[in-house]
């Protein structure tokens, strides 16, 4: 009844002037992306929209600038240089929780959604697998949905089911999902992870991103009890804690006992673990990142990173100066949700300096830098030199706390700049 077609045939649906959404992270449908890009000679002014995607992004090549332009909602490594240097790519600063509103309210009217799904079950339902996030809203809003049915896509529980009859065209592939393996942890990162773990109480609900610092924190939690997960994304770091029993979700209010996430990115072990496993609830991002649902859980600990932080607590996480590096993402969704959770702790964690010895705690942010998390939202800042709790502190007290967790090589410089800018008199406070 339902018949697959060739990739070339499937992407014939795309027309010049269309806006095309591409599925997120490991679910990026590379076969369809390549087939669409090969039509560059006959397509003009096709706008590509996506969050972070793994794999290649060939449509950003300048030789295709008359055919394709990228309007990115989050900038990953595969489109970073192009976004910083090319005129056919740009970036939309937006909270991850609000991306679905762009589609549902037709602020970004989607003509086509390119997605990856699992093979259909006996009832004809496919799964969005490891990546539900804003793609659920994109599917509901797009005029046409083109899928690659990938036998390697796990079948996940939650909001990601789509019946094969909803697909305007599909191709069948046997492509490996993109993977993100865990990297060795440096001593500096391990120190940060240990400080973070000391802030986490039994019964906490955790949100963390991907990367060395979240992995380092999770490695320190094996003796904790009754931890839960409610996070925009998950990676391999949660698996050992699930198997040891440290993560069981029994104290959660929202979906107790479930690992809730918008998408997953990690190793094959993670994907195999999610497959057909009712422990995992892969959720639409407008729900999982809704502050109301985040704060409903007890002791929410949100662990997020930054590029640089000024001495008053302003957090830049998406740019290096005026150059876009990543995106707003869900940081503010969880910083706010954790702050409002009973016993919650919003944490920004970063090494105190770059690998080149440049301080990441600065007197003021670089010209053109974006403030993702304001100093009014910040509570905990963590480096390898300790923890600064800025909540309720005035500017002078914040400066003292921030310099206390800066690298010792930069503290005198920071004090001198602070005195010049803020005329500090610590004896008063």
N, C-alpha and C positions, 0 to 999 in steps of 0.2 A: 504493500500500500504506500509506504514511504520509501523513496529511492534516493540514494546518494548520487551526487554529480561530481564532475571534476572541479578542482579549485578554480580553474579559469572560467568555467560556466557559472559557478556560484557567485563570483564577484562581478558578473555582468550586471547585477542589480544596482551596483554603485554607478552614479551618474555625475557628470561635471557639476560643481556647485553644491554637492551633498556635504553634510556633516556626518562623519563616521566615528563611532565610539569603538575603542579597542579594550577588550577584557584585561583585567589587572594582573600584575605580578607574574607568577608562574603559569597563569592561565592564558597569557597572551597567545593568540592563535597564529603561530608563525607561518604556517602553510598558507593561510588566507592573506596574511600581511604581504607575503612575497608575491602572491598572485595579483593582489591589488596593485602593488608597486610596478609590476610588469606591464600594467595597462597605462603607464604614465604618458605615453604618446597620444592616447585618445582621451585622457582625462585632464580637466583644467579646474583649478581653484577648489580642490577637495580639501575640506578642513578636517584634520584628524584631532580627536579629543581622547585623552586618556590620563589616568593616574600613573603611578610608577609601573612600568612593564619590564620584565626580564627579556633577554634575547636581543635580536637586532631590530633597529628602527630605520630601515633603508629609505623610507619616504622622506627623511630629513636631509638627505644628500642635496646639496645645492643644485646639482644638475636636474633635479626634479622640482625646482622651486615654482615653476609655472603650473605644475600639476597638483602639488600637495603643500599644505602649510600646517604646522603643528601648533595647537592651542592646548598646552599641557596644564593639567591640574595638579601635578606633582612631578618634579624633575629628577629623574634617575640618571645613573652614570652613562647610559647609552644615548641620552639626548642632552647632556649637560653642556658640553662644548658648543653644540649647535645653538642651544638656547642663549648662551652667553655671547655668541659671535655672529649669528646669522639673522637676517631680516625675515626669514620665512618661519621662524619659531618664536613663540612667546609663552608666557606663564600667567595663570590666573591665581592670585592669592585667595584661598578660600578654606574655611574649616572643612575637614573631611565629612563631618556630619551633615553639612549643607550641600554637598555635591549633588545628591539626589534631587534637591529642590531645583537646581538648574535645569534638570531634565523634565521633571514632572510639571513645573510651571512654564515650560517652553521658553525659558530664558535662553537656554541652548536647546533648540529643537533638533532632535536627532533623526536623521534620515535612515541610518543603517547602524546596527550594532554587530560587531564581529566578536564571537565568543567561542569558548571551548567548553564542551560538556562531556560527561561520561556516557557510555552506551546506554540506551533506554532499557528500563526493566520490562517485565512481561506486560505491564500496563501502559507502556509507552512513555514513561517519565524518565527524563535525563536529569543529571545533577550538575550544578555549577562547580561542584567539587571543592577545591581548596581556595576558591576565591568568589565570594558572594558580594561583599561590600557594596559599592555603588552600581555594580553591574545588574543587580536586580531591578533597580529603578531604570537603568538604561534599556533593558529588555522591555519593560512595561511601557516605555515612552517612545521607543523607536518605531518608525514606519515599517522597517524591514529588519529581520534578524537572520543572520547567516552564521552557521555554526560549523566547527570541526568537531566531529564526534571522535574522541580520542580514547582508545581502550586503556590507556595509562592514567586517565583522570580518575582519581578516587571518587567514590559515591559517598557524599557527605549528607548528614542529617541537618535540618534547619530550614532556612528560607530559600534554598537554592534549587528547588525542583522546577523544571520546565518540561511541558509535554512536547513530544516531537512534532505534533501538529502545529505548534506555535512557530516552528522554524520555516522561513520562506525558502531556504536552501540549506543543504548540509553536505559536507564531505566527510569521509571516513579516513582517519589517519592512525598511525602507530608511532607517534612522536613521544620521545622522553620529555617529561616536564622539566623546566628549568629548576636547578637546585642551588641552594645557598648553604654550603657546608660551614660548620663552626670553625673558627680560626683559633690558633694558639693565643692564650691570654698572657699578656705581659704582667710583670710584677706591679706596675703602676695601675693597670686596670684591675688586677686582683685586689689591691688595696681599696679602690673605689667600691668594688663589689662588696667587700667586707663591711665598709661603713654603711652602705645601703642596707645590707642584711640586718644590721643592728637596729635599724629603724622599723623593721618589719616585725609585727607581733603575730602570735598564733591567731588563726581565724581571719587573717587579712585576705582581701580580694586584690589580686595583682593585675596591673596592666604594664606591659613592657613592649618595647620595639625589638627590632633585630639588631644584633651587633655584639661587640665584645663586652660592653658594660652590663647590659641586661644578663648576658650569659654568666658573667662573673658573679653577679648578685644571686642568680638562681643556684649556682654551685654551692653557695653558703647556706642554703635553706633546708638541707636534708633532715635536720633535727627539729624543724618547725612542724606544727600540727594544724590540720584543718584549713589549709590555704585554699583559695579559690582563684579562678581565672575569669576575668571579664575584660577583654582586650581587643583593640582594633585588629591586631595581628598576633600570631603565635609562631614560634620556631622551635627547634629541637630542644631548647633548654627546659621546656616543661615536661618532657617525656620521662626522664629519670625521676623527677619529683612525683609524677603520677604513679610510677611503678613502685616507688618507695612508700607511698601512702601519704606523703607530706601534702600533696594536692588531692583533695577529695570534694571540695566545694560544699561541705555540709552546712557551713554557716552562711552561705550566700542567701540573699533574699530573692534576687532575680535569677531564675533558672538554677535552683540549688542542685548540686551534684553534677552540673554540666560545665564543660570547658567551653566558654562562649567566645567567639572571635569572628571578625569580619573576613579575614583571609589568613592563609598559612603560607609560609615560605621557608623551606629548609631542605633537609636531606630526603632520600627515598624512604628512610625509616619513618620520618614524620608522615609522609603521604600514605604509607602502608598502614600506619597506626590510625589515621583518620578514616580510611576506607571502611564504609559500612559499620562504623562504630558509633553507637548512640550516646557515648560519653561526650562527643563533640557536637556542639550546636553552632553551625556556621550561619551567621546572621547578616541581615541587611544593615548597612552601615548607619542609616538614619536612625535605626533602633539601638544598635550596639554602642554607638557613640553619643547617644542622647544623654545629656547630663542627668535627666530625671532617672533613667535606668541605671546609670553608673552610681549615682549617690545613694540609691536604694540599698546597695550592698554595704556591709560593715567594713570599716577599716580599709577603705580602698587606698592602695599604694600605687601611685602612677610614677613610672620611671621613664623619664624622657631626657634627650640629649640637647646639646647646644653647640653652636659654632663659637660664639663668644658671649660673655656676660659683662655688663659694666658694673662698676663698684656700688651702684645703687640698686642693682637687681634686674635691670632690663635685659631680656633674653633674646638674642638673635639666633635663630635656628634654621633659617631658609636661605640666607645669602651670605656671601663674603663681600662686604661693601655693597656695591650695586649689582654684583654678579650673582644671578640666581644659582643656588647650589642644590636645593632639594625642594621643600615646600612647607606650607603651614601644617598640612596633615591633620592628625587628631590630637596634637599636643595640647591645645587649649581646651578641647572637649574633656580631656582627662585631668588636666591640671585643675579645672573648675569642678569636675565631678568628684575628684578626690578631696578637694578642699571642703566640699559641702557634705561629704560622707561622714557619718558618725565615727570619729576616731581616725579619719583619713589623713594621708600624708602625700601631698604632691611633691615630687622630687625632680630637680634638674641636675643631671650629673655630667661631668666632663673632666678630662685631664686638665691640669692647671696650665699647661703650655703645649704648644705644638711639638712635633718631632724636631723642628728646627730651633726650638728654644724660645719661641715667641709666646708671650703671655696670652692666655685666652680669657683672663680676667683683666679688664681694661678700664681706664678712666672714663672713656666714652666710646660708643660703638663707632665703627668705621663709617665714613660718609656714604650714604646710600643704603646702609644696613636696614634690614627689616626687623621690627620688633614683633616677634610672634607671641611671646608671653610678657605681659607688662609687669612692672615692678609691684603693682598692686595685687597681682595674682600669685606672685612667687611666694613660696614658703621655704622649702629646703633646697639648698645648693650643696652639692657634694663634689669634692675633688679628692685626689690621693692624699691631700693634707688635712682632710677633716670635713666636718659638716657645719654649715652656717644656716641657722633658722632665722629668716628675715621677717617672719610674720609678726606684725605689730611693732616693728622697730622703725625708728625715724631714720632720716637720711644719714646722720652722723653715725648712728649705731650700726646701720647696714654697712657703711664703708669699713668700719672697724672689723666687722664679722667677715666681710668679703676678702679683705686683705689678709685676714688670718688663715684663709684656705688657698691663697695664691701661692705660687712657687716662691720660696725664699729669695731667689735671685731677683725677683721683680718687686718685692714688697717696699723697698725704700723708694723706688720710682713711683709706685702707686700712692704712697703716703705723700710724697712731694706734690704730685698732681692733685690729690684730694685736698690738700691744704690750699693750693692755689685756686681751685675751683669752688670749694665749699666753705673755706675759713673755719675749719673744724676746731672746736674746743671740747675735747673729750671729758674734761673735768666737770663740765656742766651735766653730762649724761652718765 
